[in-house]
């Protein structure tokens, strides 16, 4: 029996489009998208930020130097978070209805810069009972530790947890921890998956 429902964040609840940020960076730097992504990848700073190993202001300073730009921390944060689109992929009513009977958790690879913006702009996140975020846990999916942290916060057995994520490898990693997990495709599909498991939706 399912007692806890765990949602990924990006492309499950909140849609995003990296090109929205790349267009701004291209305008500021004169670099192509491929040059920007290559430079950022070579620094290795993004995984450090998302695992909580690098303080956000240091990240902004080092990425800015890498790209040859000069922005305030606040302006960089707005640009970096511009990838997120306003309309969510699942309605707030789904979370509100589930919360009455199940423990709800958010499980996400994210960073402090993004999450601060998301928390301020997506009020439906208030329905979650707990938040398992990579930069707070110190591990990113598909690392087993982040799933184990989610199970601990679920207050139930792994098999009593249902998890959905848009990335197949992250779904597979959850299953290796004994969690009932499926790849997210749409709101309608997830409602069907939940109902098939006897979840009251």
ABEGO torsion letter per residue (X at the ends): XBABBBBBABGAABBBBAAAAAAAAAAAAGBBAAAAAAAAAAAGAAAAAAAGABBAAAAAAAAAAAAGBBBBAAAAAAAAAAABBABBABBAAAAAAAAAABBBBBBBBBBAAAAAAAAAABAAAAABABBBBAAAAGBBOABAAAAAAAAAAAGBBAAABBBBBABAAAAAAAAAAGBBBBBBABAAAAAAAAAAAGBBX
